[in-house]
Amino acid sequence: MTDSTSPPRRLQAPERAEIDTDRASVARVYDYLLGGTDNYAVDREASAALIAAMPDTPLLAKANRAFIRQAVRFLVGRAGIRQIIDIGSGLPTAGNVHDVAHEIDPAVRVVYVDNDPTVLVHGGPLLSAHVGTTLIEGDVREPDAIFDHPETRRLIDFSEPFAVLLGGVLMHLDDEDDPEDVAARIRDRLPSGCYLLVSNTCDTGEPRVRDLARTAAEWGLGSRCFRTWDEQIRYFDGLELIAPGLVPNNVWRPGLEMPDPDDMAHALHIGGIARKP
Ligand SMILES: C[S@@+](CC[C@H](N)C(=O)[O-])C[C@H]1O[C@@H](n2cnc3c(N)ncnc32)[C@H](O)[C@@H]1O
């Protein structure tokens, strides 16, 4: 049951038939955990359940977002990347990928990709408002369709290095979706000199992980949200990991904006970047 007494939020009625307001959506729950308003009562109810299972849940979302921003600064500012494909981009938030990239170089081009109708309806106007940005409907499980999409081909010059971001998306795939194979098929599409970013929640073996994972599954947010570090390092097979490797978000070249950098909960959300040799 959803809470119909909640104060009105920005999203009050679905504007597209596919937007299901009866079931929690990964993009909208993440938006809520980050402090956003692009969510419905059912998403806030799911978030409350996650927070009840582990009070640090919003910190994990915020740490992941801080990692993404810091990683984009590295990719554009240090690695010289000028084109980014952000798969599972999520709803617009403070410090979108293009916002961070354009602080360094306004010519950076970004293709945002998501399969959630809420993102496509509510994110489109903001995420594709710039000359060098676009938002397309796509599923990470079908990378070829993303790389071969006319909008991707319009903005990405495949003869130049680019980066693919998989921030908090492989964790929402079921085992049957074979996330390792999905990552392999994405790596196959990267020419030499390209970068791959991956971040996900991590099974550290702690009891609180079990509670949070079970709650996420109960709310339809993914049956295997927590995979081990050993499982996740394989997403980078054949690539050169950039220091400090696949590590908790607060350890990866932390910036000033990392929330509560010393909190142990950070170990539950990991990320890394690697380069195709
Ligand atoms: C937790 S959010 C992460 C957002 C952003 N990448 C970040 O790291 O801050 C995960 C996003 O992945 C999207 N997503 C989940 N499964 C997907 C799939 N199979 N294909 C494409 N996007 C997917 C969700 O809709 C959501 O917007």
The ligand as an SDF file (V2000), in Angstrom:
LIG
                    3D

 27 29  0  0  0  0  0  0  0  0999 V2000
   21.0400    3.3820   -9.1440 C   0  0  0  0  0  0  0  0  0  0  0  0
   20.6670    4.2710  -10.6020 S   0  0  0  0  0  0  0  0  0  0  0  0
   22.2750    4.9050  -10.9910 C   0  0  0  0  0  0  0  0  0  0  0  0
   22.2660    6.2380  -11.7180 C   0  0  0  0  0  0  0  0  0  0  0  0
   23.6390    6.7590  -12.1140 C   0  0  0  0  0  0  0  0  0  0  0  0
   24.2470    5.9170  -13.1150 N   0  0  0  0  0  0  0  0  0  0  0  0
   24.5630    6.8660  -10.9330 C   0  0  0  0  0  0  0  0  0  0  0  0
   25.4330    5.9900  -10.7580 O   0  0  0  0  0  0  0  0  0  0  0  0
   24.4570    7.8190  -10.1540 O   0  0  0  0  0  0  0  0  0  0  0  0
   20.4860    2.9450  -11.7680 C   0  0  0  0  0  0  0  0  0  0  0  0
   19.8740    3.3560  -13.1030 C   0  0  0  0  0  0  0  0  0  0  0  0
   19.9930    2.2540  -14.0040 O   0  0  0  0  0  0  0  0  0  0  0  0
   18.7860    2.1500  -14.7260 C   0  0  0  0  0  0  0  0  0  0  0  0
   18.6550    0.7550  -15.1770 N   0  0  0  0  0  0  0  0  0  0  0  0
   18.3360   -0.3430  -14.4440 C   0  0  0  0  0  0  0  0  0  0  0  0
   18.3260   -1.4340  -15.2170 N   0  0  0  0  0  0  0  0  0  0  0  0
   18.6530   -1.0200  -16.4740 C   0  0  0  0  0  0  0  0  0  0  0  0
   18.8050   -1.6800  -17.7200 C   0  0  0  0  0  0  0  0  0  0  0  0
   18.6120   -2.9870  -17.8320 N   0  0  0  0  0  0  0  0  0  0  0  0
   19.1690   -0.9420  -18.7930 N   0  0  0  0  0  0  0  0  0  0  0  0
   19.3570    0.3960  -18.6880 C   0  0  0  0  0  0  0  0  0  0  0  0
   19.2110    1.0730  -17.5420 N   0  0  0  0  0  0  0  0  0  0  0  0
   18.8680    0.3790  -16.4410 C   0  0  0  0  0  0  0  0  0  0  0  0
   17.7030    2.5670  -13.7650 C   0  0  0  0  0  0  0  0  0  0  0  0
   16.5350    2.9700  -14.4440 O   0  0  0  0  0  0  0  0  0  0  0  0
   18.3950    3.7040  -13.0350 C   0  0  0  0  0  0  0  0  0  0  0  0
   18.1520    4.9280  -13.6540 O   0  0  0  0  0  0  0  0  0  0  0  0
  1  2  1  0
  2  3  1  0
  2 10  1  0
  3  4  1  0
  4  5  1  0
  5  6  1  0
  5  7  1  0
  7  8  2  0
  7  9  1  0
 10 11  1  0
 11 12  1  0
 11 26  1  0
 12 13  1  0
 13 14  1  0
 13 24  1  0
 14 15  1  0
 14 23  1  0
 15 16  2  0
 16 17  1  0
 17 18  1  0
 17 23  2  0
 18 19  1  0
 18 20  2  0
 20 21  1  0
 21 22  2  0
 22 23  1  0
 24 25  1  0
 24 26  1  0
 26 27  1  0
M  CHG  2   2   1   9  -1
M  END
$$$$
